[in-house]
């Protein structure tokens, strides 16, 4: 497989944590780990090309503030026709983890995912889909 060199600007803390984890996970080097992470990202978002019904869960963490919480609640109300259940977990005084189970048209799920990802205060967003 042909390879290409790329460059990216990242926060120092993020790269430091990434380096720590990829070494623990047994990757040969940073390039191998980044390639694996990109592959995982593509695989988990590939469903967005689908036209039919998809099911799965969106798992995200965010800084708990009134504005962020309100915007996340609004997003869930806007997409309530595809949301089957939601679980809210307090990680600490500042951060929360939320899990949204969904089933619906792929374009609606894509809209929900984009909405959540775009809210200020959201730290990370992961999606798991069923085959």
Phi and psi in radians as a Rosetta constraint file:
Dihedral C 1 N 2 CA 2 C 2 CIRCULARHARMONIC -1.216 0.35
Dihedral N 2 CA 2 C 2 N 3 CIRCULARHARMONIC 2.456 0.35
Dihedral C 2 N 3 CA 3 C 3 CIRCULARHARMONIC -2.085 0.35
Dihedral N 3 CA 3 C 3 N 4 CIRCULARHARMONIC 2.723 0.35
Dihedral C 3 N 4 CA 4 C 4 CIRCULARHARMONIC -2.350 0.35
Dihedral N 4 CA 4 C 4 N 5 CIRCULARHARMONIC 2.472 0.35
Dihedral C 4 N 5 CA 5 C 5 CIRCULARHARMONIC -1.483 0.35
Dihedral N 5 CA 5 C 5 N 6 CIRCULARHARMONIC 2.336 0.35
Dihedral C 5 N 6 CA 6 C 6 CIRCULARHARMONIC -2.204 0.35
Dihedral N 6 CA 6 C 6 N 7 CIRCULARHARMONIC 2.813 0.35
Dihedral C 6 N 7 CA 7 C 7 CIRCULARHARMONIC -2.275 0.35
Dihedral N 7 CA 7 C 7 N 8 CIRCULARHARMONIC 2.504 0.35
Dihedral C 7 N 8 CA 8 C 8 CIRCULARHARMONIC -2.521 0.35
Dihedral N 8 CA 8 C 8 N 9 CIRCULARHARMONIC 2.574 0.35
Dihedral C 8 N 9 CA 9 C 9 CIRCULARHARMONIC -1.757 0.35
Dihedral N 9 CA 9 C 9 N 10 CIRCULARHARMONIC 2.129 0.35
Dihedral C 9 N 10 CA 10 C 10 CIRCULARHARMONIC -2.250 0.35
Dihedral N 10 CA 10 C 10 N 11 CIRCULARHARMONIC 2.670 0.35
Dihedral C 10 N 11 CA 11 C 11 CIRCULARHARMONIC -1.070 0.35
Dihedral N 11 CA 11 C 11 N 12 CIRCULARHARMONIC 2.432 0.35
Dihedral C 11 N 12 CA 12 C 12 CIRCULARHARMONIC -0.957 0.35
Dihedral N 12 CA 12 C 12 N 13 CIRCULARHARMONIC -0.826 0.35
Dihedral C 12 N 13 CA 13 C 13 CIRCULARHARMONIC -1.046 0.35
Dihedral N 13 CA 13 C 13 N 14 CIRCULARHARMONIC -0.662 0.35
Dihedral C 13 N 14 CA 14 C 14 CIRCULARHARMONIC -1.128 0.35
Dihedral N 14 CA 14 C 14 N 15 CIRCULARHARMONIC -0.815 0.35
Dihedral C 14 N 15 CA 15 C 15 CIRCULARHARMONIC -1.160 0.35
Dihedral N 15 CA 15 C 15 N 16 CIRCULARHARMONIC -0.678 0.35
Dihedral C 15 N 16 CA 16 C 16 CIRCULARHARMONIC -1.059 0.35
Dihedral N 16 CA 16 C 16 N 17 CIRCULARHARMONIC -0.782 0.35
Dihedral C 16 N 17 CA 17 C 17 CIRCULARHARMONIC -1.175 0.35
Dihedral N 17 CA 17 C 17 N 18 CIRCULARHARMONIC -0.709 0.35
Dihedral C 17 N 18 CA 18 C 18 CIRCULARHARMONIC -1.041 0.35
Dihedral N 18 CA 18 C 18 N 19 CIRCULARHARMONIC -0.812 0.35
Dihedral C 18 N 19 CA 19 C 19 CIRCULARHARMONIC -1.044 0.35
Dihedral N 19 CA 19 C 19 N 20 CIRCULARHARMONIC -0.731 0.35
Dihedral C 19 N 20 CA 20 C 20 CIRCULARHARMONIC -1.079 0.35
Dihedral N 20 CA 20 C 20 N 21 CIRCULARHARMONIC -0.786 0.35
Dihedral C 20 N 21 CA 21 C 21 CIRCULARHARMONIC -1.263 0.35
Dihedral N 21 CA 21 C 21 N 22 CIRCULARHARMONIC -0.758 0.35
Dihedral C 21 N 22 CA 22 C 22 CIRCULARHARMONIC -1.115 0.35
Dihedral N 22 CA 22 C 22 N 23 CIRCULARHARMONIC -0.564 0.35
Dihedral C 22 N 23 CA 23 C 23 CIRCULARHARMONIC -1.189 0.35
Dihedral N 23 CA 23 C 23 N 24 CIRCULARHARMONIC -0.723 0.35
Dihedral C 23 N 24 CA 24 C 24 CIRCULARHARMONIC -1.108 0.35
Dihedral N 24 CA 24 C 24 N 25 CIRCULARHARMONIC -0.568 0.35
Dihedral C 24 N 25 CA 25 C 25 CIRCULARHARMONIC -1.464 0.35
Dihedral N 25 CA 25 C 25 N 26 CIRCULARHARMONIC -0.047 0.35
Dihedral C 25 N 26 CA 26 C 26 CIRCULARHARMONIC 1.523 0.35
Dihedral N 26 CA 26 C 26 N 27 CIRCULARHARMONIC 0.241 0.35
Dihedral C 26 N 27 CA 27 C 27 CIRCULARHARMONIC -1.189 0.35
Dihedral N 27 CA 27 C 27 N 28 CIRCULARHARMONIC 2.569 0.35
Dihedral C 27 N 28 CA 28 C 28 CIRCULARHARMONIC -1.145 0.35
Dihedral N 28 CA 28 C 28 N 29 CIRCULARHARMONIC -0.700 0.35
Dihedral C 28 N 29 CA 29 C 29 CIRCULARHARMONIC -2.781 0.35
Dihedral N 29 CA 29 C 29 N 30 CIRCULARHARMONIC 3.062 0.35
Dihedral C 29 N 30 CA 30 C 30 CIRCULARHARMONIC -1.091 0.35
Dihedral N 30 CA 30 C 30 N 31 CIRCULARHARMONIC -0.719 0.35
Dihedral C 30 N 31 CA 31 C 31 CIRCULARHARMONIC -1.042 0.35
Dihedral N 31 CA 31 C 31 N 32 CIRCULARHARMONIC -0.756 0.35
Dihedral C 31 N 32 CA 32 C 32 CIRCULARHARMONIC -1.076 0.35
Dihedral N 32 CA 32 C 32 N 33 CIRCULARHARMONIC -0.745 0.35
Dihedral C 32 N 33 CA 33 C 33 CIRCULARHARMONIC -1.182 0.35
Dihedral N 33 CA 33 C 33 N 34 CIRCULARHARMONIC -0.725 0.35
Dihedral C 33 N 34 CA 34 C 34 CIRCULARHARMONIC -1.138 0.35
Dihedral N 34 CA 34 C 34 N 35 CIRCULARHARMONIC -0.728 0.35
Dihedral C 34 N 35 CA 35 C 35 CIRCULARHARMONIC -1.024 0.35
Dihedral N 35 CA 35 C 35 N 36 CIRCULARHARMONIC -0.760 0.35
Dihedral C 35 N 36 CA 36 C 36 CIRCULARHARMONIC -1.110 0.35
Dihedral N 36 CA 36 C 36 N 37 CIRCULARHARMONIC -0.739 0.35
Dihedral C 36 N 37 CA 37 C 37 CIRCULARHARMONIC -1.131 0.35
Dihedral N 37 CA 37 C 37 N 38 CIRCULARHARMONIC -0.717 0.35
Dihedral C 37 N 38 CA 38 C 38 CIRCULARHARMONIC -1.138 0.35
Dihedral N 38 CA 38 C 38 N 39 CIRCULARHARMONIC -0.742 0.35
Dihedral C 38 N 39 CA 39 C 39 CIRCULARHARMONIC -1.039 0.35
Dihedral N 39 CA 39 C 39 N 40 CIRCULARHARMONIC -0.779 0.35
Dihedral C 39 N 40 CA 40 C 40 CIRCULARHARMONIC -1.087 0.35
Dihedral N 40 CA 40 C 40 N 41 CIRCULARHARMONIC -0.721 0.35
Dihedral C 40 N 41 CA 41 C 41 CIRCULARHARMONIC -1.083 0.35
Dihedral N 41 CA 41 C 41 N 42 CIRCULARHARMONIC -0.816 0.35
Dihedral C 41 N 42 CA 42 C 42 CIRCULARHARMONIC -1.078 0.35
Dihedral N 42 CA 42 C 42 N 43 CIRCULARHARMONIC -0.815 0.35
Dihedral C 42 N 43 CA 43 C 43 CIRCULARHARMONIC -1.047 0.35
Dihedral N 43 CA 43 C 43 N 44 CIRCULARHARMONIC -0.755 0.35
Dihedral C 43 N 44 CA 44 C 44 CIRCULARHARMONIC -1.282 0.35
Dihedral N 44 CA 44 C 44 N 45 CIRCULARHARMONIC -0.324 0.35
Dihedral C 44 N 45 CA 45 C 45 CIRCULARHARMONIC -1.878 0.35
Dihedral N 45 CA 45 C 45 N 46 CIRCULARHARMONIC -0.008 0.35
Dihedral C 45 N 46 CA 46 C 46 CIRCULARHARMONIC -1.046 0.35
Dihedral N 46 CA 46 C 46 N 47 CIRCULARHARMONIC -0.532 0.35
Dihedral C 46 N 47 CA 47 C 47 CIRCULARHARMONIC -1.047 0.35
Dihedral N 47 CA 47 C 47 N 48 CIRCULARHARMONIC -0.372 0.35
Dihedral C 47 N 48 CA 48 C 48 CIRCULARHARMONIC -1.077 0.35
Dihedral N 48 CA 48 C 48 N 49 CIRCULARHARMONIC -0.322 0.35
Dihedral C 48 N 49 CA 49 C 49 CIRCULARHARMONIC -1.410 0.35
Dihedral N 49 CA 49 C 49 N 50 CIRCULARHARMONIC -0.274 0.35
Dihedral C 49 N 50 CA 50 C 50 CIRCULARHARMONIC -1.132 0.35
Dihedral N 50 CA 50 C 50 N 51 CIRCULARHARMONIC 2.701 0.35
Dihedral C 50 N 51 CA 51 C 51 CIRCULARHARMONIC -1.931 0.35
Dihedral N 51 CA 51 C 51 N 52 CIRCULARHARMONIC -0.314 0.35
Dihedral C 51 N 52 CA 52 C 52 CIRCULARHARMONIC -1.589 0.35
Dihedral N 52 CA 52 C 52 N 53 CIRCULARHARMONIC -2.663 0.35
Dihedral C 52 N 53 CA 53 C 53 CIRCULARHARMONIC -1.536 0.35
Dihedral N 53 CA 53 C 53 N 54 CIRCULARHARMONIC 2.332 0.35
Dihedral C 53 N 54 CA 54 C 54 CIRCULARHARMONIC -2.230 0.35
Dihedral N 54 CA 54 C 54 N 55 CIRCULARHARMONIC 2.716 0.35
Dihedral C 54 N 55 CA 55 C 55 CIRCULARHARMONIC -2.370 0.35
Dihedral N 55 CA 55 C 55 N 56 CIRCULARHARMONIC 2.676 0.35
Dihedral C 55 N 56 CA 56 C 56 CIRCULARHARMONIC 2.884 0.35
Dihedral N 56 CA 56 C 56 N 57 CIRCULARHARMONIC -2.635 0.35
Dihedral C 56 N 57 CA 57 C 57 CIRCULARHARMONIC -2.540 0.35
Dihedral N 57 CA 57 C 57 N 58 CIRCULARHARMONIC 2.533 0.35
Dihedral C 57 N 58 CA 58 C 58 CIRCULARHARMONIC -1.885 0.35
Dihedral N 58 CA 58 C 58 N 59 CIRCULARHARMONIC 2.193 0.35
Dihedral C 58 N 59 CA 59 C 59 CIRCULARHARMONIC -2.058 0.35
Dihedral N 59 CA 59 C 59 N 60 CIRCULARHARMONIC 2.164 0.35
Dihedral C 59 N 60 CA 60 C 60 CIRCULARHARMONIC -2.508 0.35
Dihedral N 60 CA 60 C 60 N 61 CIRCULARHARMONIC 2.685 0.35
Dihedral C 60 N 61 CA 61 C 61 CIRCULARHARMONIC -2.040 0.35
Dihedral N 61 CA 61 C 61 N 62 CIRCULARHARMONIC 2.634 0.35
Dihedral C 61 N 62 CA 62 C 62 CIRCULARHARMONIC -2.709 0.35
Dihedral N 62 CA 62 C 62 N 63 CIRCULARHARMONIC 2.765 0.35
Dihedral C 62 N 63 CA 63 C 63 CIRCULARHARMONIC -1.364 0.35
Dihedral N 63 CA 63 C 63 N 64 CIRCULARHARMONIC 2.174 0.35
Dihedral C 63 N 64 CA 64 C 64 CIRCULARHARMONIC -1.324 0.35
Dihedral N 64 CA 64 C 64 N 65 CIRCULARHARMONIC 1.874 0.35
Dihedral C 64 N 65 CA 65 C 65 CIRCULARHARMONIC -2.414 0.35
Dihedral N 65 CA 65 C 65 N 66 CIRCULARHARMONIC 2.755 0.35
Dihedral C 65 N 66 CA 66 C 66 CIRCULARHARMONIC -1.012 0.35
Dihedral N 66 CA 66 C 66 N 67 CIRCULARHARMONIC -0.764 0.35
Dihedral C 66 N 67 CA 67 C 67 CIRCULARHARMONIC -1.141 0.35
Dihedral N 67 CA 67 C 67 N 68 CIRCULARHARMONIC -0.810 0.35
Dihedral C 67 N 68 CA 68 C 68 CIRCULARHARMONIC -1.077 0.35
Dihedral N 68 CA 68 C 68 N 69 CIRCULARHARMONIC -0.806 0.35
Dihedral C 68 N 69 CA 69 C 69 CIRCULARHARMONIC -1.064 0.35
Dihedral N 69 CA 69 C 69 N 70 CIRCULARHARMONIC -0.746 0.35
Dihedral C 69 N 70 CA 70 C 70 CIRCULARHARMONIC -1.093 0.35
Dihedral N 70 CA 70 C 70 N 71 CIRCULARHARMONIC -0.773 0.35
Dihedral C 70 N 71 CA 71 C 71 CIRCULARHARMONIC -1.147 0.35
Dihedral N 71 CA 71 C 71 N 72 CIRCULARHARMONIC -0.670 0.35
Dihedral C 71 N 72 CA 72 C 72 CIRCULARHARMONIC -1.161 0.35
Dihedral N 72 CA 72 C 72 N 73 CIRCULARHARMONIC -0.694 0.35
Dihedral C 72 N 73 CA 73 C 73 CIRCULARHARMONIC -1.115 0.35
Dihedral N 73 CA 73 C 73 N 74 CIRCULARHARMONIC -0.760 0.35
Dihedral C 73 N 74 CA 74 C 74 CIRCULARHARMONIC -1.036 0.35
Dihedral N 74 CA 74 C 74 N 75 CIRCULARHARMONIC -0.753 0.35
Dihedral C 74 N 75 CA 75 C 75 CIRCULARHARMONIC -1.070 0.35
Dihedral N 75 CA 75 C 75 N 76 CIRCULARHARMONIC -0.757 0.35
Dihedral C 75 N 76 CA 76 C 76 CIRCULARHARMONIC -1.163 0.35
Dihedral N 76 CA 76 C 76 N 77 CIRCULARHARMONIC -0.635 0.35
Dihedral C 76 N 77 CA 77 C 77 CIRCULARHARMONIC -1.193 0.35
Dihedral N 77 CA 77 C 77 N 78 CIRCULARHARMONIC -0.665 0.35
Dihedral C 77 N 78 CA 78 C 78 CIRCULARHARMONIC -1.105 0.35
Dihedral N 78 CA 78 C 78 N 79 CIRCULARHARMONIC -0.611 0.35
Dihedral C 78 N 79 CA 79 C 79 CIRCULARHARMONIC -1.911 0.35
Dihedral N 79 CA 79 C 79 N 80 CIRCULARHARMONIC 0.497 0.35
Dihedral C 79 N 80 CA 80 C 80 CIRCULARHARMONIC -1.104 0.35
Dihedral N 80 CA 80 C 80 N 81 CIRCULARHARMONIC -0.366 0.35
Dihedral C 80 N 81 CA 81 C 81 CIRCULARHARMONIC -1.224 0.35
Dihedral N 81 CA 81 C 81 N 82 CIRCULARHARMONIC -0.295 0.35
Dihedral C 81 N 82 CA 82 C 82 CIRCULARHARMONIC -1.920 0.35
Dihedral N 82 CA 82 C 82 N 83 CIRCULARHARMONIC -0.116 0.35
Dihedral C 82 N 83 CA 83 C 83 CIRCULARHARMONIC -1.610 0.35
Dihedral N 83 CA 83 C 83 N 84 CIRCULARHARMONIC 2.112 0.35
Dihedral C 83 N 84 CA 84 C 84 CIRCULARHARMONIC -1.586 0.35
Dihedral N 84 CA 84 C 84 N 85 CIRCULARHARMONIC -0.606 0.35
Dihedral C 84 N 85 CA 85 C 85 CIRCULARHARMONIC -2.862 0.35
Dihedral N 85 CA 85 C 85 N 86 CIRCULARHARMONIC 2.774 0.35
Dihedral C 85 N 86 CA 86 C 86 CIRCULARHARMONIC -2.479 0.35
Dihedral N 86 CA 86 C 86 N 87 CIRCULARHARMONIC 2.499 0.35
Dihedral C 86 N 87 CA 87 C 87 CIRCULARHARMONIC -2.210 0.35
Dihedral N 87 CA 87 C 87 N 88 CIRCULARHARMONIC 2.321 0.35
Dihedral C 87 N 88 CA 88 C 88 CIRCULARHARMONIC -2.024 0.35
Dihedral N 88 CA 88 C 88 N 89 CIRCULARHARMONIC 2.249 0.35
Dihedral C 88 N 89 CA 89 C 89 CIRCULARHARMONIC -2.233 0.35
Dihedral N 89 CA 89 C 89 N 90 CIRCULARHARMONIC 2.249 0.35
Dihedral C 89 N 90 CA 90 C 90 CIRCULARHARMONIC -1.481 0.35
Dihedral N 90 CA 90 C 90 N 91 CIRCULARHARMONIC 2.009 0.35
Dihedral C 90 N 91 CA 91 C 91 CIRCULARHARMONIC -1.419 0.35
Dihedral N 91 CA 91 C 91 N 92 CIRCULARHARMONIC -0.714 0.35
Dihedral C 91 N 92 CA 92 C 92 CIRCULARHARMONIC -2.828 0.35
Dihedral N 92 CA 92 C 92 N 93 CIRCULARHARMONIC -2.908 0.35
Dihedral C 92 N 93 CA 93 C 93 CIRCULARHARMONIC -1.157 0.35
Dihedral N 93 CA 93 C 93 N 94 CIRCULARHARMONIC -0.447 0.35
Dihedral C 93 N 94 CA 94 C 94 CIRCULARHARMONIC -1.840 0.35
Dihedral N 94 CA 94 C 94 N 95 CIRCULARHARMONIC -0.447 0.35
Dihedral C 94 N 95 CA 95 C 95 CIRCULARHARMONIC -2.123 0.35
Dihedral N 95 CA 95 C 95 N 96 CIRCULARHARMONIC 2.565 0.35
Dihedral C 95 N 96 CA 96 C 96 CIRCULARHARMONIC -2.242 0.35
Dihedral N 96 CA 96 C 96 N 97 CIRCULARHARMONIC 2.738 0.35
Dihedral C 96 N 97 CA 97 C 97 CIRCULARHARMONIC -2.105 0.35
Dihedral N 97 CA 97 C 97 N 98 CIRCULARHARMONIC 2.378 0.35
Dihedral C 97 N 98 CA 98 C 98 CIRCULARHARMONIC -2.271 0.35
Dihedral N 98 CA 98 C 98 N 99 CIRCULARHARMONIC 2.490 0.35
Dihedral C 98 N 99 CA 99 C 99 CIRCULARHARMONIC -2.169 0.35
Dihedral N 99 CA 99 C 99 N 100 CIRCULARHARMONIC 2.149 0.35
Dihedral C 99 N 100 CA 100 C 100 CIRCULARHARMONIC -2.011 0.35
Dihedral N 100 CA 100 C 100 N 101 CIRCULARHARMONIC 2.074 0.35
Dihedral C 100 N 101 CA 101 C 101 CIRCULARHARMONIC -1.526 0.35
Dihedral N 101 CA 101 C 101 N 102 CIRCULARHARMONIC 2.335 0.35
Dihedral C 101 N 102 CA 102 C 102 CIRCULARHARMONIC -2.336 0.35
Dihedral N 102 CA 102 C 102 N 103 CIRCULARHARMONIC 2.768 0.35
Dihedral C 102 N 103 CA 103 C 103 CIRCULARHARMONIC -2.727 0.35
Dihedral N 103 CA 103 C 103 N 104 CIRCULARHARMONIC 2.139 0.35
Dihedral C 103 N 104 CA 104 C 104 CIRCULARHARMONIC 3.004 0.35
Dihedral N 104 CA 104 C 104 N 105 CIRCULARHARMONIC -3.012 0.35
Dihedral C 104 N 105 CA 105 C 105 CIRCULARHARMONIC -1.114 0.35
Dihedral N 105 CA 105 C 105 N 106 CIRCULARHARMONIC 2.414 0.35
Dihedral C 105 N 106 CA 106 C 106 CIRCULARHARMONIC -0.970 0.35
Dihedral N 106 CA 106 C 106 N 107 CIRCULARHARMONIC -0.675 0.35
Dihedral C 106 N 107 CA 107 C 107 CIRCULARHARMONIC -1.161 0.35
Dihedral N 107 CA 107 C 107 N 108 CIRCULARHARMONIC -0.563 0.35
Dihedral C 107 N 108 CA 108 C 108 CIRCULARHARMONIC -1.221 0.35
Dihedral N 108 CA 108 C 108 N 109 CIRCULARHARMONIC -0.728 0.35
Dihedral C 108 N 109 CA 109 C 109 CIRCULARHARMONIC -1.111 0.35
Dihedral N 109 CA 109 C 109 N 110 CIRCULARHARMONIC -0.716 0.35
Dihedral C 109 N 110 CA 110 C 110 CIRCULARHARMONIC -1.044 0.35
Dihedral N 110 CA 110 C 110 N 111 CIRCULARHARMONIC -0.741 0.35
Dihedral C 110 N 111 CA 111 C 111 CIRCULARHARMONIC -1.079 0.35
Dihedral N 111 CA 111 C 111 N 112 CIRCULARHARMONIC -0.778 0.35
Dihedral C 111 N 112 CA 112 C 112 CIRCULARHARMONIC -1.083 0.35
Dihedral N 112 CA 112 C 112 N 113 CIRCULARHARMONIC -0.795 0.35
Dihedral C 112 N 113 CA 113 C 113 CIRCULARHARMONIC -1.063 0.35
Dihedral N 113 CA 113 C 113 N 114 CIRCULARHARMONIC -0.783 0.35
Dihedral C 113 N 114 CA 114 C 114 CIRCULARHARMONIC -1.117 0.35
Dihedral N 114 CA 114 C 114 N 115 CIRCULARHARMONIC -0.711 0.35
Dihedral C 114 N 115 CA 115 C 115 CIRCULARHARMONIC -1.082 0.35
Dihedral N 115 CA 115 C 115 N 116 CIRCULARHARMONIC -0.851 0.35
Dihedral C 115 N 116 CA 116 C 116 CIRCULARHARMONIC -1.103 0.35
Dihedral N 116 CA 116 C 116 N 117 CIRCULARHARMONIC -0.795 0.35
Dihedral C 116 N 117 CA 117 C 117 CIRCULARHARMONIC -1.077 0.35
Dihedral N 117 CA 117 C 117 N 118 CIRCULARHARMONIC -0.525 0.35
Dihedral C 117 N 118 CA 118 C 118 CIRCULARHARMONIC -1.512 0.35
Dihedral N 118 CA 118 C 118 N 119 CIRCULARHARMONIC -0.046 0.35
Dihedral C 118 N 119 CA 119 C 119 CIRCULARHARMONIC -1.432 0.35
Dihedral N 119 CA 119 C 119 N 120 CIRCULARHARMONIC 2.244 0.35
Dihedral C 119 N 120 CA 120 C 120 CIRCULARHARMONIC -1.105 0.35
Dihedral N 120 CA 120 C 120 N 121 CIRCULARHARMONIC 2.320 0.35
Dihedral C 120 N 121 CA 121 C 121 CIRCULARHARMONIC 1.831 0.35
Dihedral N 121 CA 121 C 121 N 122 CIRCULARHARMONIC -0.274 0.35
Dihedral C 121 N 122 CA 122 C 122 CIRCULARHARMONIC -1.357 0.35
Dihedral N 122 CA 122 C 122 N 123 CIRCULARHARMONIC 2.194 0.35
Dihedral C 122 N 123 CA 123 C 123 CIRCULARHARMONIC -1.580 0.35
Dihedral N 123 CA 123 C 123 N 124 CIRCULARHARMONIC -0.849 0.35
Dihedral C 123 N 124 CA 124 C 124 CIRCULARHARMONIC -2.566 0.35
Dihedral N 124 CA 124 C 124 N 125 CIRCULARHARMONIC 2.603 0.35
Dihedral C 124 N 125 CA 125 C 125 CIRCULARHARMONIC -2.376 0.35
Dihedral N 125 CA 125 C 125 N 126 CIRCULARHARMONIC 2.234 0.35
Dihedral C 125 N 126 CA 126 C 126 CIRCULARHARMONIC -2.234 0.35
Dihedral N 126 CA 126 C 126 N 127 CIRCULARHARMONIC 2.589 0.35
Dihedral C 126 N 127 CA 127 C 127 CIRCULARHARMONIC -2.248 0.35
Dihedral N 127 CA 127 C 127 N 128 CIRCULARHARMONIC 2.435 0.35
Dihedral C 127 N 128 CA 128 C 128 CIRCULARHARMONIC -2.171 0.35
Dihedral N 128 CA 128 C 128 N 129 CIRCULARHARMONIC 2.233 0.35
Dihedral C 128 N 129 CA 129 C 129 CIRCULARHARMONIC -2.079 0.35
Dihedral N 129 CA 129 C 129 N 130 CIRCULARHARMONIC 2.655 0.35
Dihedral C 129 N 130 CA 130 C 130 CIRCULARHARMONIC -1.578 0.35
Dihedral N 130 CA 130 C 130 N 131 CIRCULARHARMONIC 2.651 0.35
